[in-house]
């Protein structure tokens, strides 16, 4: 394993040092907002201590990035494969356009998490948020899964305004006591079925494996599934069926 000290080193030099390492395991310590760590990486385990800056794991292609701290904006932007595990909270636009892989967030997510997420063939992206999420979660979502577990919300709706605006694919699953109201017209809401609960169970298991917690207790909660409304019209801009 190779250890790199980031400290006040400019982000370009830190990234060059990470890319130059031939070891499969890399630890970057004392990270102070350096951007684009792990971008495009494959076949690595990158452990980060501190607060990475914007674009952590952009275009990630199979590596695992684990952050012991918070992360800033655009985590996992357009990532294709791999895992990003955040022992903290993240800023805005987490998972923007992601096409595959998984992002696990122990805490909260800022605005526009999962915007333009999409799935293709065996690529299925997933964002799992342990706490709450800001406005426009899943905006224009085209595929994949966003799961919000609502820690700290005391059973209340765990997302701010305009959740699922323009969504035309995928699912948003929310842990809360009552069905959300006032959602955009593009969104349908239903209580999770046994099949829905079975589908999210492995993500809850891994969430608890990464961060601790009682997986059985989380699974026993009440969940609601947000899915695209076929009558809303957005899907005709993106898909066609004969």
C-alpha positions as CSV (number, residue, x, y, z in Angstrom):
1,X,0.0,0.0,0.0
2,X,1.2,3.5,-0.8
3,X,0.4,6.6,1.3
4,X,0.3,10.1,-0.1
5,X,0.2,13.2,2.0
6,X,-2.0,15.9,0.4
7,X,-1.8,18.7,2.9
8,X,-1.6,22.0,0.9
9,X,-0.3,20.4,-2.3
10,X,-2.1,21.7,-5.4
11,X,-4.7,19.3,-6.7
12,X,-3.0,18.5,-10.0
13,X,0.1,17.3,-8.2
14,X,-1.9,15.2,-5.8
15,X,-3.7,13.6,-8.7
16,X,-0.5,13.0,-10.6
17,X,0.9,11.2,-7.6
18,X,-2.2,9.0,-7.2
19,X,-2.1,8.1,-10.9
20,X,1.6,7.3,-10.8
21,X,1.1,4.6,-8.0
22,X,1.3,1.0,-9.3
23,X,0.0,-0.5,-6.0
24,X,-3.7,-1.5,-6.0
25,X,-4.2,0.1,-2.6
26,X,-3.6,3.8,-2.0
27,X,-4.2,6.0,1.0
28,X,-4.4,9.8,0.7
29,X,-4.1,11.6,4.0
30,X,-4.7,15.2,5.1
31,X,-6.9,16.0,2.1
32,X,-7.9,19.7,2.1
33,X,-10.3,20.2,-0.8
34,X,-8.2,18.8,-3.6
35,X,-10.4,18.2,-6.6
36,X,-10.9,15.2,-9.0
37,X,-9.4,12.5,-6.8
38,X,-9.7,9.1,-8.3
39,X,-11.2,10.3,-11.6
40,X,-11.5,7.6,-14.2
41,X,-9.8,5.1,-11.9
42,X,-10.2,1.3,-12.3
43,X,-8.8,-1.6,-10.3
44,X,-7.8,0.4,-7.2
45,X,-8.8,0.9,-3.6
46,X,-8.4,4.5,-2.7
47,X,-8.8,5.5,0.9
48,X,-9.1,9.2,1.6
49,X,-8.8,11.0,5.0
50,X,-10.1,14.6,5.0
51,X,-12.4,16.5,2.8
52,X,-12.0,15.9,-1.0
53,X,-13.1,18.8,-3.3
54,X,-15.4,18.8,-6.3
55,X,-15.5,15.9,-8.7
56,X,-14.4,13.0,-6.5
57,X,-14.5,9.8,-8.5
58,X,-15.7,11.4,-11.8
59,X,-15.9,8.8,-14.5
60,X,-14.9,6.1,-12.0
61,X,-14.5,2.8,-13.9
62,X,-14.3,0.1,-11.3
63,X,-12.2,1.3,-8.4
64,X,-13.5,1.7,-4.8
65,X,-13.1,5.1,-3.1
66,X,-13.7,5.3,0.6
67,X,-13.7,8.7,2.3
68,X,-13.4,9.3,6.0
69,X,-14.9,12.7,6.1
70,X,-17.3,14.8,4.1
71,X,-17.1,15.4,0.3
72,X,-18.0,18.4,-1.8
73,X,-19.9,18.7,-5.1
74,X,-20.3,16.3,-8.0
75,X,-19.2,13.1,-6.3
76,X,-19.3,10.3,-8.9
77,X,-20.1,12.6,-11.8
78,X,-20.8,10.3,-14.8
79,X,-19.2,7.3,-13.0
80,X,-19.5,4.0,-14.8
81,X,-18.6,1.3,-12.3
82,X,-17.2,0.9,-8.8
83,X,-18.1,2.0,-5.3
84,X,-17.8,5.4,-3.5
85,X,-18.3,5.2,0.2
86,X,-18.6,8.5,2.2
87,X,-18.3,8.4,6.0
88,X,-20.0,11.8,6.2
89,X,-22.2,14.0,4.0
90,X,-21.9,15.2,0.4
91,X,-22.6,18.5,-1.5
92,X,-24.7,19.1,-4.5
93,X,-25.1,17.1,-7.8
94,X,-23.8,13.8,-6.3
95,X,-24.1,11.1,-9.0
96,X,-24.7,13.6,-11.8
97,X,-25.3,11.5,-15.0
98,X,-23.9,8.4,-13.4
99,X,-24.3,5.3,-15.5
100,X,-23.3,2.5,-13.1
101,X,-21.7,1.7,-9.8
102,X,-22.8,2.6,-6.3
103,X,-22.5,5.7,-4.0
104,X,-23.1,5.1,-0.3
105,X,-23.4,8.3,1.9
106,X,-23.6,7.9,5.6
107,X,-25.0,11.4,6.2
108,X,-26.9,13.9,4.0
109,X,-26.9,14.8,0.3
110,X,-27.2,18.3,-1.1
111,X,-29.3,19.5,-3.9
112,X,-29.8,17.7,-7.2
113,X,-28.5,14.3,-6.1
114,X,-28.9,11.7,-8.9
115,X,-29.7,14.2,-11.6
116,X,-29.8,12.5,-15.0
117,X,-28.9,9.1,-13.7
118,X,-29.3,6.4,-16.3
119,X,-29.1,2.6,-16.6
120,X,-28.0,0.6,-19.7
121,X,-27.9,-3.1,-20.2
122,X,-26.1,-4.5,-17.1
123,X,-25.1,-1.1,-15.8
124,X,-27.3,-0.1,-12.9
125,X,-26.4,3.0,-10.8
126,X,-27.5,3.4,-7.2
127,X,-27.2,6.2,-4.7
128,X,-27.9,5.3,-1.1
129,X,-28.3,8.2,1.3
130,X,-28.4,7.5,5.0
131,X,-29.8,10.9,6.1
132,X,-31.8,13.4,4.1
133,X,-31.5,15.0,0.6
134,X,-32.0,18.5,-0.7
135,X,-34.3,19.8,-3.4
136,X,-34.5,18.3,-6.9
137,X,-33.4,14.8,-5.9
138,X,-33.6,12.6,-9.0
139,X,-34.2,15.5,-11.4
140,X,-34.7,14.0,-14.9
141,X,-33.7,10.6,-13.6
142,X,-33.7,8.1,-16.4
143,X,-32.7,4.9,-14.6
144,X,-31.2,3.3,-11.5
145,X,-32.1,3.6,-7.9
146,X,-32.0,6.4,-5.3
147,X,-32.6,5.2,-1.8
148,X,-33.0,7.7,1.1
149,X,-33.0,6.1,4.6
150,X,-34.0,9.3,6.4
151,X,-31.8,9.1,9.5
152,X,-32.5,12.2,11.6
153,X,-35.8,12.9,10.0
154,X,-37.9,11.1,12.7
155,X,-40.1,9.5,10.1
156,X,-40.8,12.7,8.2
157,X,-40.5,13.0,4.4
158,X,-36.6,13.0,4.0
159,X,-36.3,15.2,0.9
160,X,-36.7,18.9,0.3
161,X,-38.7,20.4,-2.6
162,X,-39.3,19.2,-6.2
163,X,-38.2,15.6,-5.7
164,X,-38.2,13.7,-9.1
165,X,-38.9,16.7,-11.3
166,X,-38.9,15.4,-14.9
167,X,-38.0,11.8,-14.0
168,X,-38.7,9.4,-16.8
169,X,-37.0,6.2,-15.5
170,X,-35.7,4.5,-12.5
171,X,-37.0,4.6,-8.9
172,X,-36.6,6.8,-5.9
173,X,-37.3,4.9,-2.6
174,X,-37.9,6.9,0.6
175,X,-38.1,5.6,4.2
176,X,-40.8,7.7,5.9
177,X,-43.9,7.2,7.9
178,X,-46.4,8.6,5.4
179,X,-46.7,8.9,1.7
180,X,-45.1,12.1,0.4
181,X,-47.5,14.7,-0.9
182,X,-47.1,17.6,-3.3
183,X,-44.8,15.8,-5.6
184,X,-44.3,17.0,-9.2
185,X,-46.7,15.7,-11.8
186,X,-44.1,13.5,-13.4
187,X,-44.0,11.3,-10.2
188,X,-46.2,8.5,-9.0
189,X,-45.9,7.3,-5.4
190,X,-46.9,3.9,-4.0
191,X,-46.0,2.1,-0.8
192,X,-43.2,-0.4,-1.4
193,X,-44.2,-3.9,-2.4
194,X,-42.5,-7.0,-1.1
195,X,-40.6,-7.1,-4.4
196,X,-39.5,-3.5,-3.9
197,X,-38.3,-4.3,-0.4
198,X,-36.4,-7.4,-1.6
199,X,-34.7,-5.2,-4.2
200,X,-33.4,-2.7,-1.7
201,X,-32.4,-5.2,1.0
202,X,-28.9,-5.8,-0.4
203,X,-28.2,-2.1,-0.4
204,X,-29.3,-1.8,3.2
205,X,-27.1,-4.7,4.1
206,X,-24.1,-3.1,2.5
207,X,-24.9,0.3,4.0
208,X,-24.8,-1.2,7.5
209,X,-21.7,-3.2,6.7
210,X,-19.9,0.0,5.7
211,X,-21.3,2.3,8.4
212,X,-22.7,0.1,11.1
213,X,-26.3,0.0,12.2
214,X,-29.1,-2.5,12.4
215,X,-30.0,-3.7,8.9
216,X,-33.1,-5.7,10.2
217,X,-34.5,-2.6,11.9
218,X,-34.0,-0.5,8.7
219,X,-35.7,-3.1,6.6
220,X,-38.7,-3.2,9.0
221,X,-39.4,0.5,8.3
222,X,-42.1,1.9,6.0
223,X,-40.9,2.7,2.4
224,X,-42.5,4.5,-0.5
225,X,-41.5,4.2,-4.1
226,X,-41.5,7.1,-6.5
227,X,-41.7,6.2,-10.2
228,X,-42.3,8.0,-13.5
229,X,-45.9,9.0,-14.3
230,X,-46.5,7.6,-17.9
231,X,-49.2,10.3,-18.4
232,X,-46.8,13.2,-17.7
233,X,-45.2,13.2,-21.2
234,X,-41.5,13.5,-20.3
235,X,-40.7,10.0,-21.4
236,X,-41.6,10.7,-25.0
237,X,-38.6,13.0,-25.2
238,X,-36.2,10.2,-24.4
239,X,-37.8,6.8,-25.4
240,X,-39.8,5.3,-28.1
241,X,-41.8,2.1,-28.2
242,X,-43.6,0.9,-31.4
